[in-house]
Amino acid sequence: MKQTPKLEKSLVIKPKKEKSRLKQMFNGYDTNKPYPFEVVDKGNSVTEKHLSFPCRQK
């Protein structure tokens, strides 16, 4: 009777991947809701757009 070699069990530990700030901000956020911010154009010579928190409900 042939014996099959026993497989060694090993434990692989991977470092936890750090989430980006944007992903952290939307962690657990219901995607069916509108985003909690609005894009605001500051009207500079080089158009700068900023996120404004919180978004006013219309």
PDB file of N, CA, C and O in Angstrom:
ATOM      1  N   MET A   1       0.838  -1.171   0.000  1.00  0.00           N
ATOM      2  CA  MET A   1       0.000   0.000   0.000  1.00  0.00           C
ATOM      3  C   MET A   1       0.893   1.248   0.000  1.00  0.00           C
ATOM      4  O   MET A   1       1.798   1.381   0.823  1.00  0.00           O
ATOM      5  N   LYS A   2       0.616   2.154  -0.939  1.00  0.00           N
ATOM      6  CA  LYS A   2       1.410   3.379  -1.055  1.00  0.00           C
ATOM      7  C   LYS A   2       0.933   4.410  -0.045  1.00  0.00           C
ATOM      8  O   LYS A   2      -0.263   4.585   0.188  1.00  0.00           O
ATOM      9  N   GLN A   3       1.895   5.074   0.533  1.00  0.00           N
ATOM     10  CA  GLN A   3       1.549   6.147   1.460  1.00  0.00           C
ATOM     11  C   GLN A   3       1.744   7.482   0.749  1.00  0.00           C
ATOM     12  O   GLN A   3       2.778   7.733   0.130  1.00  0.00           O
ATOM     13  N   THR A   4       0.740   8.319   0.854  1.00  0.00           N
ATOM     14  CA  THR A   4       0.870   9.649   0.263  1.00  0.00           C
ATOM     15  C   THR A   4       1.561  10.553   1.276  1.00  0.00           C
ATOM     16  O   THR A   4       1.306  10.450   2.476  1.00  0.00           O
ATOM     17  N   PRO A   5       2.428  11.434   0.802  1.00  0.00           N
ATOM     18  CA  PRO A   5       3.126  12.327   1.738  1.00  0.00           C
ATOM     19  C   PRO A   5       2.129  13.257   2.428  1.00  0.00           C
ATOM     20  O   PRO A   5       1.187  13.756   1.813  1.00  0.00           O
ATOM     21  N   LYS A   6       2.360  13.469   3.700  1.00  0.00           N
ATOM     22  CA  LYS A   6       1.480  14.360   4.460  1.00  0.00           C
ATOM     23  C   LYS A   6       1.828  15.805   4.114  1.00  0.00           C
ATOM     24  O   LYS A   6       2.994  16.196   4.068  1.00  0.00           O
ATOM     25  N   LEU A   7       0.795  16.566   3.878  1.00  0.00           N
ATOM     26  CA  LEU A   7       1.001  17.981   3.570  1.00  0.00           C
ATOM     27  C   LEU A   7       1.219  18.750   4.864  1.00  0.00           C
ATOM     28  O   LEU A   7       0.510  18.556   5.852  1.00  0.00           O
ATOM     29  N   GLU A   8       2.200  19.610   4.837  1.00  0.00           N
ATOM     30  CA  GLU A   8       2.454  20.444   6.006  1.00  0.00           C
ATOM     31  C   GLU A   8       1.455  21.588   6.017  1.00  0.00           C
ATOM     32  O   GLU A   8       1.224  22.240   4.998  1.00  0.00           O
ATOM     33  N   LYS A   9       0.881  21.818   7.156  1.00  0.00           N
ATOM     34  CA  LYS A   9      -0.046  22.937   7.284  1.00  0.00           C
ATOM     35  C   LYS A   9       0.760  24.162   7.679  1.00  0.00           C
ATOM     36  O   LYS A   9       1.610  24.108   8.568  1.00  0.00           O
ATOM     37  N   SER A  10       0.480  25.256   7.008  1.00  0.00           N
ATOM     38  CA  SER A  10       1.194  26.486   7.340  1.00  0.00           C
ATOM     39  C   SER A  10       0.193  27.619   7.502  1.00  0.00           C
ATOM     40  O   SER A  10      -0.893  27.599   6.921  1.00  0.00           O
ATOM     41  N   LEU A  11       0.563  28.572   8.273  1.00  0.00           N
ATOM     42  CA  LEU A  11      -0.263  29.734   8.528  1.00  0.00           C
ATOM     43  C   LEU A  11       0.397  30.931   7.859  1.00  0.00           C
ATOM     44  O   LEU A  11       1.557  31.245   8.126  1.00  0.00           O
ATOM     45  N   VAL A  12      -0.351  31.589   6.992  1.00  0.00           N
ATOM     46  CA  VAL A  12       0.179  32.756   6.295  1.00  0.00           C
ATOM     47  C   VAL A  12      -0.475  33.991   6.897  1.00  0.00           C
ATOM     48  O   VAL A  12      -1.700  34.120   6.897  1.00  0.00           O
ATOM     49  N   ILE A  13       0.339  34.884   7.401  1.00  0.00           N
ATOM     50  CA  ILE A  13      -0.168  36.122   7.989  1.00  0.00           C
ATOM     51  C   ILE A  13       0.198  37.268   7.056  1.00  0.00           C
ATOM     52  O   ILE A  13       1.369  37.511   6.767  1.00  0.00           O
ATOM     53  N   LYS A  14      -0.832  37.961   6.596  1.00  0.00           N
ATOM     54  CA  LYS A  14      -0.615  39.096   5.704  1.00  0.00           C
ATOM     55  C   LYS A  14      -0.910  40.379   6.472  1.00  0.00           C
ATOM     56  O   LYS A  14      -1.815  40.406   7.305  1.00  0.00           O
ATOM     57  N   PRO A  15      -0.160  41.437   6.201  1.00  0.00           N
ATOM     58  CA  PRO A  15      -0.436  42.699   6.889  1.00  0.00           C
ATOM     59  C   PRO A  15      -1.789  43.261   6.452  1.00  0.00           C
ATOM     60  O   PRO A  15      -2.198  43.105   5.301  1.00  0.00           O
ATOM     61  N   LYS A  16      -2.469  43.909   7.382  1.00  0.00           N
ATOM     62  CA  LYS A  16      -3.766  44.496   7.080  1.00  0.00           C
ATOM     63  C   LYS A  16      -3.563  45.673   6.129  1.00  0.00           C
ATOM     64  O   LYS A  16      -2.755  46.564   6.390  1.00  0.00           O
ATOM     65  N   LYS A  17      -4.304  45.663   5.026  1.00  0.00           N
ATOM     66  CA  LYS A  17      -4.188  46.734   4.045  1.00  0.00           C
ATOM     67  C   LYS A  17      -4.875  47.985   4.589  1.00  0.00           C
ATOM     68  O   LYS A  17      -6.036  47.950   4.995  1.00  0.00           O
ATOM     69  N   GLU A  18      -4.140  49.076   4.586  1.00  0.00           N
ATOM     70  CA  GLU A  18      -4.681  50.318   5.114  1.00  0.00           C
ATOM     71  C   GLU A  18      -5.636  50.933   4.099  1.00  0.00           C
ATOM     72  O   GLU A  18      -5.322  51.019   2.912  1.00  0.00           O
ATOM     73  N   LYS A  19      -6.802  51.360   4.571  1.00  0.00           N
ATOM     74  CA  LYS A  19      -7.796  51.966   3.685  1.00  0.00           C
ATOM     75  C   LYS A  19      -7.447  53.432   3.448  1.00  0.00           C
ATOM     76  O   LYS A  19      -6.867  54.100   4.305  1.00  0.00           O
ATOM     77  N   SER A  20      -7.813  53.910   2.270  1.00  0.00           N
ATOM     78  CA  SER A  20      -7.596  55.325   1.978  1.00  0.00           C
ATOM     79  C   SER A  20      -8.581  56.154   2.797  1.00  0.00           C
ATOM     80  O   SER A  20      -9.582  55.632   3.290  1.00  0.00           O
ATOM     81  N   ARG A  21      -8.297  57.427   2.937  1.00  0.00           N
ATOM     82  CA  ARG A  21      -9.186  58.313   3.700  1.00  0.00           C
ATOM     83  C   ARG A  21     -10.593  58.306   3.113  1.00  0.00           C
ATOM     84  O   ARG A  21     -11.578  58.307   3.851  1.00  0.00           O
ATOM     85  N   LEU A  22     -10.687  58.299   1.776  1.00  0.00           N
ATOM     86  CA  LEU A  22     -11.989  58.321   1.120  1.00  0.00           C
ATOM     87  C   LEU A  22     -12.772  57.049   1.435  1.00  0.00           C
ATOM     88  O   LEU A  22     -13.970  57.112   1.711  1.00  0.00           O
ATOM     89  N   LYS A  23     -12.102  55.890   1.396  1.00  0.00           N
ATOM     90  CA  LYS A  23     -12.775  54.635   1.724  1.00  0.00           C
ATOM     91  C   LYS A  23     -13.177  54.601   3.193  1.00  0.00           C
ATOM     92  O   LYS A  23     -14.235  54.072   3.532  1.00  0.00           O
ATOM     93  N   GLN A  24     -12.342  55.160   4.068  1.00  0.00           N
ATOM     94  CA  GLN A  24     -12.685  55.218   5.488  1.00  0.00           C
ATOM     95  C   GLN A  24     -13.911  56.098   5.706  1.00  0.00           C
ATOM     96  O   GLN A  24     -14.760  55.798   6.545  1.00  0.00           O
ATOM     97  N   MET A  25     -13.994  57.186   4.943  1.00  0.00           N
ATOM     98  CA  MET A  25     -15.097  58.124   5.092  1.00  0.00           C
ATOM     99  C   MET A  25     -16.434  57.477   4.719  1.00  0.00           C
ATOM    100  O   MET A  25     -17.464  57.771   5.326  1.00  0.00           O
ATOM    101  N   PHE A  26     -16.408  56.593   3.715  1.00  0.00           N
ATOM    102  CA  PHE A  26     -17.638  55.969   3.245  1.00  0.00           C
ATOM    103  C   PHE A  26     -17.818  54.552   3.772  1.00  0.00           C
ATOM    104  O   PHE A  26     -18.651  53.808   3.254  1.00  0.00           O
ATOM    105  N   ASN A  27     -17.054  54.164   4.793  1.00  0.00           N
ATOM    106  CA  ASN A  27     -17.176  52.833   5.372  1.00  0.00           C
ATOM    107  C   ASN A  27     -18.585  52.648   5.935  1.00  0.00           C
ATOM    108  O   ASN A  27     -19.006  53.404   6.811  1.00  0.00           O
ATOM    109  N   GLY A  28     -19.315  51.647   5.438  1.00  0.00           N
ATOM    110  CA  GLY A  28     -20.667  51.369   5.914  1.00  0.00           C
ATOM    111  C   GLY A  28     -21.719  52.332   5.392  1.00  0.00           C
ATOM    112  O   GLY A  28     -22.855  52.306   5.865  1.00  0.00           O
ATOM    113  N   TYR A  29     -21.376  53.181   4.432  1.00  0.00           N
ATOM    114  CA  TYR A  29     -22.329  54.157   3.897  1.00  0.00           C
ATOM    115  C   TYR A  29     -23.264  53.481   2.913  1.00  0.00           C
ATOM    116  O   TYR A  29     -22.819  52.713   2.059  1.00  0.00           O
ATOM    117  N   ASP A  30     -24.548  53.757   3.024  1.00  0.00           N
ATOM    118  CA  ASP A  30     -25.550  53.190   2.125  1.00  0.00           C
ATOM    119  C   ASP A  30     -25.437  53.891   0.774  1.00  0.00           C
ATOM    120  O   ASP A  30     -25.657  55.098   0.680  1.00  0.00           O
ATOM    121  N   THR A  31     -25.094  53.137  -0.270  1.00  0.00           N
ATOM    122  CA  THR A  31     -24.883  53.740  -1.593  1.00  0.00           C
ATOM    123  C   THR A  31     -26.181  54.196  -2.250  1.00  0.00           C
ATOM    124  O   THR A  31     -26.138  54.868  -3.280  1.00  0.00           O
ATOM    125  N   ASN A  32     -27.331  53.848  -1.683  1.00  0.00           N
ATOM    126  CA  ASN A  32     -28.610  54.307  -2.224  1.00  0.00           C
ATOM    127  C   ASN A  32     -28.928  55.735  -1.782  1.00  0.00           C
ATOM    128  O   ASN A  32     -29.838  56.363  -2.323  1.00  0.00           O
ATOM    129  N   LYS A  33     -28.188  56.248  -0.806  1.00  0.00           N
ATOM    130  CA  LYS A  33     -28.399  57.616  -0.331  1.00  0.00           C
ATOM    131  C   LYS A  33     -27.534  58.567  -1.152  1.00  0.00           C
ATOM    132  O   LYS A  33     -26.531  58.147  -1.730  1.00  0.00           O
ATOM    133  N   PRO A  34     -27.911  59.843  -1.210  1.00  0.00           N
ATOM    134  CA  PRO A  34     -27.037  60.805  -1.886  1.00  0.00           C
ATOM    135  C   PRO A  34     -25.759  60.987  -1.075  1.00  0.00           C
ATOM    136  O   PRO A  34     -25.740  60.763   0.135  1.00  0.00           O
ATOM    137  N   TYR A  35     -24.705  61.391  -1.751  1.00  0.00           N
ATOM    138  CA  TYR A  35     -23.432  61.597  -1.065  1.00  0.00           C
ATOM    139  C   TYR A  35     -23.568  62.715  -0.035  1.00  0.00           C
ATOM    140  O   TYR A  35     -24.328  63.657  -0.260  1.00  0.00           O
ATOM    141  N   PRO A  36     -22.855  62.638   1.085  1.00  0.00           N
ATOM    142  CA  PRO A  36     -22.992  63.644   2.145  1.00  0.00           C
ATOM    143  C   PRO A  36     -22.148  64.895   1.908  1.00  0.00           C
ATOM    144  O   PRO A  36     -21.777  65.581   2.861  1.00  0.00           O
ATOM    145  N   PHE A  37     -21.847  65.192   0.664  1.00  0.00           N
ATOM    146  CA  PHE A  37     -21.079  66.398   0.374  1.00  0.00           C
ATOM    147  C   PHE A  37     -21.466  66.915  -0.994  1.00  0.00           C
ATOM    148  O   PHE A  37     -22.091  66.210  -1.787  1.00  0.00           O
ATOM    149  N   GLU A  38     -21.095  68.137  -1.260  1.00  0.00           N
ATOM    150  CA  GLU A  38     -21.321  68.702  -2.584  1.00  0.00           C
ATOM    151  C   GLU A  38     -20.022  69.328  -3.074  1.00  0.00           C
ATOM    152  O   GLU A  38     -19.194  69.758  -2.270  1.00  0.00           O
ATOM    153  N   VAL A  39     -19.843  69.378  -4.385  1.00  0.00           N
ATOM    154  CA  VAL A  39     -18.649  69.980  -4.966  1.00  0.00           C
ATOM    155  C   VAL A  39     -18.904  71.478  -5.078  1.00  0.00           C
ATOM    156  O   VAL A  39     -19.918  71.905  -5.628  1.00  0.00           O
ATOM    157  N   VAL A  40     -17.976  72.270  -4.551  1.00  0.00           N
ATOM    158  CA  VAL A  40     -18.125  73.721  -4.550  1.00  0.00           C
ATOM    159  C   VAL A  40     -17.027  74.315  -5.415  1.00  0.00           C
ATOM    160  O   VAL A  40     -15.846  74.042  -5.202  1.00  0.00           O
ATOM    161  N   ASP A  41     -17.418  75.129  -6.394  1.00  0.00           N
ATOM    162  CA  ASP A  41     -16.456  75.816  -7.254  1.00  0.00           C
ATOM    163  C   ASP A  41     -16.118  77.147  -6.594  1.00  0.00           C
ATOM    164  O   ASP A  41     -16.993  77.994  -6.413  1.00  0.00           O
ATOM    165  N   LYS A  42     -14.854  77.333  -6.237  1.00  0.00           N
ATOM    166  CA  LYS A  42     -14.430  78.558  -5.556  1.00  0.00           C
ATOM    167  C   LYS A  42     -14.231  79.723  -6.524  1.00  0.00           C
ATOM    168  O   LYS A  42     -14.072  80.862  -6.086  1.00  0.00           O
ATOM    169  N   GLY A  43     -14.238  79.460  -7.828  1.00  0.00           N
ATOM    170  CA  GLY A  43     -14.170  80.520  -8.822  1.00  0.00           C
ATOM    171  C   GLY A  43     -12.820  81.204  -8.942  1.00  0.00           C
ATOM    172  O   GLY A  43     -12.761  82.370  -9.334  1.00  0.00           O
ATOM    173  N   ASN A  44     -11.742  80.521  -8.619  1.00  0.00           N
ATOM    174  CA  ASN A  44     -10.407  81.096  -8.761  1.00  0.00           C
ATOM    175  C   ASN A  44      -9.983  81.050 -10.222  1.00  0.00           C
ATOM    176  O   ASN A  44     -10.654  80.432 -11.049  1.00  0.00           O
ATOM    177  N   SER A  45      -8.849  81.716 -10.545  1.00  0.00           N
ATOM    178  CA  SER A  45      -8.374  81.716 -11.928  1.00  0.00           C
ATOM    179  C   SER A  45      -8.123  80.288 -12.403  1.00  0.00           C
ATOM    180  O   SER A  45      -8.458  79.934 -13.534  1.00  0.00           O
ATOM    181  N   VAL A  46      -7.545  79.492 -11.553  1.00  0.00           N
ATOM    182  CA  VAL A  46      -7.460  78.063 -11.824  1.00  0.00           C
ATOM    183  C   VAL A  46      -8.602  77.475 -11.008  1.00  0.00           C
ATOM    184  O   VAL A  46      -8.551  77.443  -9.779  1.00  0.00           O
ATOM    185  N   THR A  47      -9.621  77.016 -11.700  1.00  0.00           N
ATOM    186  CA  THR A  47     -10.823  76.574 -10.995  1.00  0.00           C
ATOM    187  C   THR A  47     -10.495  75.501  -9.975  1.00  0.00           C
ATOM    188  O   THR A  47     -10.049  74.408 -10.323  1.00  0.00           O
ATOM    189  N   GLU A  48     -10.719  75.824  -8.724  1.00  0.00           N
ATOM    190  CA  GLU A  48     -10.496  74.872  -7.645  1.00  0.00           C
ATOM    191  C   GLU A  48     -11.844  74.351  -7.187  1.00  0.00           C
ATOM    192  O   GLU A  48     -12.781  75.110  -6.939  1.00  0.00           O
ATOM    193  N   LYS A  49     -11.909  73.058  -7.084  1.00  0.00           N
ATOM    194  CA  LYS A  49     -13.141  72.461  -6.590  1.00  0.00           C
ATOM    195  C   LYS A  49     -12.847  71.832  -5.243  1.00  0.00           C
ATOM    196  O   LYS A  49     -11.834  71.153  -5.075  1.00  0.00           O
ATOM    197  N   HIS A  50     -13.711  72.051  -4.307  1.00  0.00           N
ATOM    198  CA  HIS A  50     -13.543  71.538  -2.958  1.00  0.00           C
ATOM    199  C   HIS A  50     -14.785  70.762  -2.566  1.00  0.00           C
ATOM    200  O   HIS A  50     -15.874  71.003  -3.088  1.00  0.00           O
ATOM    201  N   LEU A  51     -14.615  69.844  -1.658  1.00  0.00           N
ATOM    202  CA  LEU A  51     -15.759  69.126  -1.117  1.00  0.00           C
ATOM    203  C   LEU A  51     -16.258  69.896   0.096  1.00  0.00           C
ATOM    204  O   LEU A  51     -15.480  70.252   0.981  1.00  0.00           O
ATOM    205  N   SER A  52     -17.536  70.144   0.129  1.00  0.00           N
ATOM    206  CA  SER A  52     -18.131  70.875   1.231  1.00  0.00           C
ATOM    207  C   SER A  52     -18.951  69.903   2.067  1.00  0.00           C
ATOM    208  O   SER A  52     -19.791  69.179   1.532  1.00  0.00           O
ATOM    209  N   PHE A  53     -18.712  69.882   3.375  1.00  0.00           N
ATOM    210  CA  PHE A  53     -19.427  68.975   4.272  1.00  0.00           C
ATOM    211  C   PHE A  53     -20.258  69.789   5.241  1.00  0.00           C
ATOM    212  O   PHE A  53     -19.787  70.865   5.611  1.00  0.00           O
ATOM    213  N   PRO A  54     -21.388  69.419   5.674  1.00  0.00           N
ATOM    214  CA  PRO A  54     -22.256  68.421   5.070  1.00  0.00           C
ATOM    215  C   PRO A  54     -23.060  69.047   3.943  1.00  0.00           C
ATOM    216  O   PRO A  54     -23.159  70.271   3.852  1.00  0.00           O
ATOM    217  N   CYS A  55     -23.618  68.239   3.109  1.00  0.00           N
ATOM    218  CA  CYS A  55     -24.424  68.690   1.978  1.00  0.00           C
ATOM    219  C   CYS A  55     -25.786  69.156   2.498  1.00  0.00           C
ATOM    220  O   CYS A  55     -26.429  68.471   3.293  1.00  0.00           O
ATOM    221  N   ARG A  56     -26.201  70.308   2.047  1.00  0.00           N
ATOM    222  CA  ARG A  56     -27.528  70.792   2.438  1.00  0.00           C
ATOM    223  C   ARG A  56     -28.582  70.039   1.650  1.00  0.00           C
ATOM    224  O   ARG A  56     -28.477  69.925   0.428  1.00  0.00           O
ATOM    225  N   GLN A  57     -29.578  69.532   2.318  1.00  0.00           N
ATOM    226  CA  GLN A  57     -30.660  68.803   1.647  1.00  0.00           C
ATOM    227  C   GLN A  57     -31.571  69.807   0.958  1.00  0.00           C
ATOM    228  O   GLN A  57     -31.988  70.792   1.567  1.00  0.00           O
ATOM    229  N   LYS A  58     -31.881  69.560  -0.315  1.00  0.00           N
ATOM    230  CA  LYS A  58     -32.731  70.483  -1.081  1.00  0.00           C
ATOM    231  C   LYS A  58     -34.132  69.953  -1.145  1.00  0.00           C
ATOM    232  O   LYS A  58     -35.004  70.583  -1.745  1.00  0.00           O
TER     233      LYS A  58
END
